[in-house]
Amino acid sequence: MEYFKKYEVGKLQDLNEHVFAPEGVPIRLEGKVFLKALLGLTSVEVSLNKDEPGTGMHFFHRHIRNEETYIFIGGEGEMMIDNERFKIKEGTVVRVLPNALRAWWNTGKEALYYVVIQAPADALEAGTHSDGELVEGKVPWV
């Protein structure tokens, strides 16, 4: 059994090479790559994202049962959740519950980079420290 899968997305600055344009939906987002199918993820969806200055999510959307965590790793912008509008930048982390309306926009002069993690709300049964265990053996870099 193979216990891992690796995929090379490329450099973050080149994320524009990835385009999300689902069939039958009038959406075309450059700089967005979903990892679920590429890695065979079974419990979470993860996307890597890049919005150029003056671009972003130009419509509100929401989810039915999945919460999302947005981790902003570069650039700056604004996000709107329901009726609250606030600034986002490198180091901002935002959790959004299902049903909340959400959208964001790059207001800066450089690209806005972020990771989105999507999973069913209230589904996590154990955190990292309670689900992990130490195993005998020496790692090669120590």
C-alpha positions as CSV (number, residue, x, y, z in Angstrom):
1,M,0.0,0.0,0.0
2,E,1.3,3.5,-0.9
3,Y,1.2,5.7,2.2
4,F,1.7,9.1,0.5
5,K,1.2,11.0,-2.7
6,K,3.2,13.9,-3.9
7,Y,2.3,16.6,-6.5
8,E,4.4,19.5,-7.6
9,V,2.2,22.6,-7.9
10,G,5.2,24.8,-8.9
11,K,6.2,28.2,-7.5
12,L,3.5,30.3,-5.9
13,Q,4.3,33.1,-8.2
14,D,3.3,30.8,-11.1
15,L,-0.1,29.8,-9.7
16,N,-1.8,31.7,-12.6
17,E,-1.0,28.6,-14.7
18,H,-3.8,26.9,-12.8
19,V,-7.3,27.8,-13.7
20,F,-10.6,26.8,-12.0
21,A,-13.4,26.9,-14.5
22,P,-16.1,24.3,-13.6
23,E,-18.2,23.0,-16.4
24,G,-21.7,24.5,-16.5
25,V,-20.9,27.4,-14.1
26,P,-19.9,30.9,-15.2
27,I,-16.8,31.0,-13.1
28,R,-13.2,31.3,-14.3
29,L,-10.6,31.9,-11.6
30,E,-6.9,32.0,-12.6
31,G,-4.4,31.2,-9.9
32,K,-6.5,28.5,-8.1
33,V,-5.6,24.9,-7.7
34,F,-7.6,22.3,-5.7
35,L,-5.6,19.5,-4.2
36,K,-8.3,16.9,-3.4
37,A,-8.2,15.0,-6.7
38,L,-4.4,15.6,-7.3
39,L,-3.5,14.1,-3.9
40,G,-6.4,11.7,-3.4
41,L,-7.5,13.6,-0.2
42,T,-10.4,11.9,1.6
43,S,-11.3,14.1,4.5
44,V,-10.5,17.7,3.5
45,E,-10.2,19.9,0.4
46,V,-7.3,22.2,0.2
47,S,-6.7,24.9,-2.4
48,L,-3.7,27.1,-3.1
49,N,-4.7,30.6,-4.4
50,K,-3.2,33.7,-6.0
51,D,-5.1,36.8,-6.8
52,E,-3.4,39.6,-8.7
53,P,-3.9,43.2,-7.7
54,G,-7.5,44.4,-8.3
55,T,-8.8,40.8,-8.5
56,G,-10.4,38.3,-6.2
57,M,-13.8,36.7,-5.5
58,H,-16.1,38.9,-7.5
59,F,-19.3,37.3,-6.1
60,F,-20.5,36.1,-2.7
61,H,-20.6,32.3,-2.1
62,R,-21.4,30.1,0.8
63,H,-21.2,26.4,1.7
64,I,-23.9,24.0,2.8
65,R,-22.0,21.9,5.3
66,N,-18.3,22.7,5.0
67,E,-16.4,25.3,7.1
68,E,-13.4,27.0,5.5
69,T,-10.2,28.2,7.0
70,Y,-8.4,30.9,5.0
71,I,-4.6,31.3,5.7
72,F,-3.2,34.4,4.0
73,I,0.5,33.9,3.3
74,G,1.3,37.0,1.2
75,G,-0.1,40.3,0.0
76,E,-3.0,42.3,1.4
77,G,-6.7,42.8,0.7
78,E,-10.2,42.9,2.2
79,M,-12.6,40.2,3.1
80,M,-16.3,40.4,3.7
81,I,-18.2,37.8,5.7
82,D,-21.9,38.4,5.8
83,N,-22.1,42.2,6.6
84,E,-18.6,42.5,8.1
85,R,-15.8,43.9,6.0
86,F,-12.2,43.8,7.3
87,K,-8.6,43.9,6.1
88,I,-6.5,40.8,5.4
89,K,-2.8,40.4,5.0
90,E,0.1,37.9,5.4
91,G,-0.5,36.2,8.8
92,T,-4.3,36.7,8.8
93,V,-6.2,33.4,9.4
94,V,-10.0,33.4,9.1
95,R,-12.5,30.6,9.9
96,V,-15.8,30.8,8.1
97,L,-18.8,28.7,9.1
98,P,-21.1,27.1,6.5
99,N,-23.9,29.4,5.3
100,A,-22.0,32.6,5.9
101,L,-21.6,34.7,2.8
102,R,-18.0,35.3,1.8
103,A,-15.9,37.2,-0.7
104,W,-12.5,38.9,-0.8
105,W,-10.4,41.2,-3.0
106,N,-6.8,42.0,-3.4
107,T,-6.5,45.8,-2.6
108,G,-2.7,45.8,-2.6
109,K,0.0,46.3,-5.2
110,E,1.3,42.7,-5.1
111,A,-0.3,39.3,-5.5
112,L,-2.5,38.0,-2.6
113,Y,-1.5,34.4,-1.7
114,Y,-3.6,32.2,0.5
115,V,-4.4,28.6,1.4
116,V,-8.1,27.5,1.9
117,I,-8.8,24.4,3.9
118,Q,-12.4,23.1,3.6
119,A,-13.9,20.3,5.7
120,P,-17.3,19.3,7.2
121,A,-18.2,21.5,10.2
122,D,-18.1,19.7,13.5
123,A,-16.4,16.6,12.0
124,L,-13.0,16.7,13.7
125,E,-12.9,14.0,16.4
126,A,-9.3,14.3,17.6
127,G,-6.6,17.0,17.4
128,T,-3.0,16.4,16.4
129,H,-1.7,15.8,19.9
130,S,-4.4,13.2,20.8
131,D,-4.3,11.5,17.4
132,G,-0.5,11.2,17.0
133,E,2.0,8.8,18.6
134,L,5.8,8.7,18.9
135,V,7.5,5.9,17.0
136,E,10.9,4.3,17.5
137,G,13.6,5.1,14.9
138,K,16.1,7.8,14.0
139,V,15.4,10.3,11.3
140,P,18.3,10.9,8.9
141,W,18.8,14.6,9.5
142,V,19.4,14.4,13.2
